[in-house]
Amino acid sequence: MQLKKFIPPITVVLIWTGNNIVTKLSAGAVDPGSMSFLRWLLAWIVIAPFVLPSAWRQRREIAPHLPKLAILSLLGLAMYQGLGYYAAKTMSATNIGLFISFIPLFTLGLSVVALRAWPTVTSMIGALVSLCGVIWLLSRGDPVSLRSHGIGIGEGMMLVASLAYALYNVLLRKWPVPLTNWTSLFMQVTFAVLLLLPLKLLSQPVALTPGGLMMIAYAGIGASVIVPFMWLAGTAAIGPAGMTSFTNLVPVTTALASVVFLGEELHGYHFVGGGLALMGVILTQLRPGRVEPQRPRRVESRAVDVVLQTPTHRRGESRVPDRNASEPAEKNSNEQAEKVG
């Protein structure tokens, strides 16, 4: 049936929406450092039995790419997802979801610098529209107030997280790593666990409640393992462009879920700023940049939440999990990495 092909993208949107809600709920139940570490540790435990034997056999091929994989992991998994958990202490789930829509804007700008991928006029207009949305949201509808009050700590963290994930997406395209999608993801998750271990050790020891364990399980399995798998299935069914279009629904579904499950209130600046951000994303995707650098075969992201996110994982043109059934499955992998988180 034709409707079956929409199951993967809808599943991705719903899991990412739930992950934003979980991120907010975790702020009062699990230490952010512990949440970041345990999420990726669980993902590693789930993926390892399937990928570790193959990765070990390819260790000589993987070794030259370890520095790049470590940097990608730092940006897309550790920073993007980790900062999201810290930001959730002072930000609403609605705003966390809306910040995800800014990643394409940042990716577009970084692509010009790092990839010499000059955008079309439509893309530049879209970027400006999204920028207006960013300013409107950061100022809560009063741009002049930014001069005197600046932005909140949570918003600042999410800006850094979004920039980190945008750079992650750009580097995925700039650094083609000749590994399978799942091997690349597995190595990034491995580095994320190592990078976040010091943060975990410095975190306040807190007894995990059943609710906290469920949140870790959701983020570690749902957002970190199931999403990459469904992304691959979705890109094979409706193509990378179709999957990217569906991810634009995440800020909207997150806002609705926040009202229903968290009792958050939506304000006028949410509609104006969020609407401008989404409109800008749609415009930038009407015509991608003219230069299309060679893409690596990879997975995740947000996220990477993500972490990182997260989201992320889509932004700009790549996204989290991967694809290509030989070649198609592979190409899809990059676009998937841009999403996430």
N, C-alpha and C positions, 0 to 999 in steps of 0.2 A: 504494500500500500504506500501511496505517496506520503501519507502523514508520518510514516515511520522515520523518514529522513530528518524530520524536525525534532525527534526525540533527543539526539545528542546536544544540539545547540540550546534547547530549552533546559535540559539537565544542567548544562554549564552555567547558564544564567541563574538558575535556582540555587545551585551550590554556592556560587559567588555571592549571591544575595545573602544566603544564610551565613556565609563566612564573615560578612560585614557585621551582621547581628552578633555573631559569636565573638568577634573582635571587641565589640562594645561591652558585651556581657562579661568577658574575661577580665576587664579592667578592675572589677570588684571581687573577683574570685581567684585569679591566678596571677602571680607576679609576672610582669611583662617579659623579664629575662628568662624565667622558667618556661613560660608559654612558648616563646620563640624557639628555645632549645628543644623542648619535649615534642613540639609539633614536628620538627624535622627529624628528630631521632626516631619517632614512630614511623614517619614516611620511609626512612632508611631501612628500618626493620621489615617493613612490608615489601619494599622493592628488592632488597638484597637477595633473597632466595632465587629470584628469577633472573637477575642481572649480574650479580657478583661473579659467578663462574665464568661468564663470557668476558666480563671486564678484566678478570685476572689473566685470562688467555691473551687479551689484547694489551697487557700492561706495557709492553715495549712501544706499541703504537700510541698509547695514551700519554706516556711519560713526557714527551716534548710539549704537550698541550696543557700540562698541569698548571702553569702560571696563569694562563688565560682562563682556565676553568675556575681557578680560585678567585680571580677578580670578578668573573661573571657571578659566581656564587655570593660573593660579598655584596654586590650591587643588587642583584635580583631576588635573592633569597634572604640573606641575613639583614641587610639594611631596609629593604622595602617592607618586608613583613614585620621585622622587629620594631621599626619606628612606628608602624601602624598600631601595634599593641600599646606602646607608650603614649601615643597621641590619643588613644581611646579614653585615657583618663580624664581628658579635658574637652573632648570633642564628641558630638553626637554621631550616631551611626549614619544618619542622613548625610552629614557633611563628609564623613569618611567615604561614603559611596560617591558623592559628587566629585571629590578630589581625583577619583580614578579617571574621570572623563578628561582631566587635564593632561594625562600622560601623552596622548597623541600630539598635543601642542608642543610639549617639551621635546618629544622625539623628532618632530619636524624641524625644530630649531637646531638641535644637536646634529641632525643628519646633514644640514648645510655645512656645518663646521667640520665634522669628522668624515663625511662621505662625499662631500661636494655634490650632494643630491639637491639641486636647486628646485624649489617648489614652483608649481604653476601659479598663475594669478588667483585661481579659485582657492588653492591651498593657502595662499598668503591671506586672503580675505577671511577664510575659515579660522586661521590662526589668530587674527586680530579679534574676531568675534569671540573666540574662546578666551582670549586674554581679558576681554571686557567682562566675561562671566567670572573669571578668576578674581578680578579686582572687586566685582560686586559682592561676591560671596565672602571674600576676606574682610571686607569692610562692613559686612552685614547691611548692605544697601546704602552706605554712606561713605563713598570713596574719600571725601575730604578728611574723614576721621583717621585715615591711615597715617596722615602726617603727624598727628599728635599722639595717637595711641598705638600705632604700629599694629602688628598682628599677634594673635595668641600663640602660646608655646605649642599647643597641639597643631594649629594650622601650620606653624613653621616646620614642625616635624613632618607633617604630611607633604609639604612642599619639597623638602629634602628627599623624602621617600619617593615621591613622584619623579623627581629629577634623576634619582638613582636608577629607578626602573626604566626611565626613558633612555638613559645611557646604556643600560643593560641591553635594551632592544637594539640600539645602534651598534654596539660592539658585537652582538650576535651576527650582524650582517657584515661587519668589518673584519671579523676574525672567523673565517670558515674553519670549523673544527671537523675533520673527517671521521666522525664517530656516529654510531647509530643514535637515534633519538633517545632511547631509553638509557643507553650507556652514558650519554652526555648528561642527562638529567640525574642519573645515579651519582656520577662524580660530583656534580654541583651540590647535591644533597649531602654527600659525604663531607665536602668542604664546609657547608653550612653548619653541620653538627660540630665540627672542629672549631670553627670561628666563634660559635655561640657558646661553647663550653665555658670559657672564662666568665661570660656574663651570667651564666647559670650558677657558677660557683660563688659569684659575688652577690647573688640575689638573696633576699631574705628567705630563709627556710619556712615554707608554709605547707601545712597538711592539705593535701588535695582532697576535695570533696567529690562525691559522685558526679555532681554537676560540672566541676572543673575537669574531671577525667573525660566526661562526654564532650566538652568543648575541645580538649586536646585531640580526642579521637576524630572529631568532625574536621578540624583543621588539618590533622596529619594524614587522614585517609581520604576524606572527601575532597578538600581543596588541593591536596598535594599529590594524590594518586589517581583518583577517579576522574578529576577534571582533565588531566593530560590525556588519559585514555579516551574520554568522550570527545575531546578536541580532535583527536586523530580520526575518530569515526565520523565526526561532523564535517571535517574538511573533505573527507572522501565522498560524503553524501551531497553536500551543497556547496563545496568549494571554500577557500579561505576568505574570499570577499563576503560570502554569505555569513560565515561564522563571525567575522568582524562586525558586521551590521547588527547581529544579535547582541553582541556585548554592549552596544550602546543603550540597551535596556536596563543594564545593571544599576545605574544611578536611580532610575525611576522605580524599579522594583525594590531597591534598598529603602528608598524614602517611604514607600507604601508599607513595607514590612516593619519599618521602624515605628510607624504610627500604630500599627496593629499589635505588635509584640512588645514594644518598649514604651509605648505611650508618648512618644516624642511629638512635638508640635511642629508643623510646617509654617514658615513665615513667608512673606512676600518675596524677600530677597532669595529664598531657596528657589522659588519658581522662576524669577528673573535670571539670577546667576546660573542656575542649573540649565535653564532653557537655552541661554546663550552658549554655554559650554557644549551642550549636545548639538546645537545647530552648527557650531564651529567644527565639531568633529565630523559631522555629516558632510560639510563642505570640503574639508581636507581630504575626505575619502572619495569624493566624486572623481578627482583626478590625482592620482599619486604623483610624487615627484618624478621627474623625467629620468633621472639616473637611477638605475636599479642594480646596485652592487651585488656581487655573487653572494648567495646566502648559505649559511652553514646548515647542517642537519641537526636539529635539536628540539628540545622540548621546553616545557614549562613556561606561564609563568604567571599576572598574576596572578608576584607573586608574587614564584617567587613568588601570598599573600599574598612568595612570596612569597611572600612575603611575601614575598614579599612577597607578596603581594605582590595575597595579594598579590594585586591585580594586579592584573597586570594582572598578555598577561601585557597585538591589537594596536597597541599604541604606535602610531606612525605607520606601521605596515607589517610588523611581525607580531608574534604572540607566543604564548606558552607552548603547550604540547606540540607534537610534530606530526608529520605525515609523509606521504608519497608511498605508494605501495611498491616501490622499487624505485621509482623516480617521483611519481605523484605523491606518494606518501611522504617523501623526503622534503619536498618543497613546502608542503603544508606545515612541516615541523617548525619552520622558522616563524611563520605567521602566528603560530600558536604561541610561541615563546613570548610574543609581545603582549599576551593578554594577561591573566593572572591573577591575580591575586587576589 
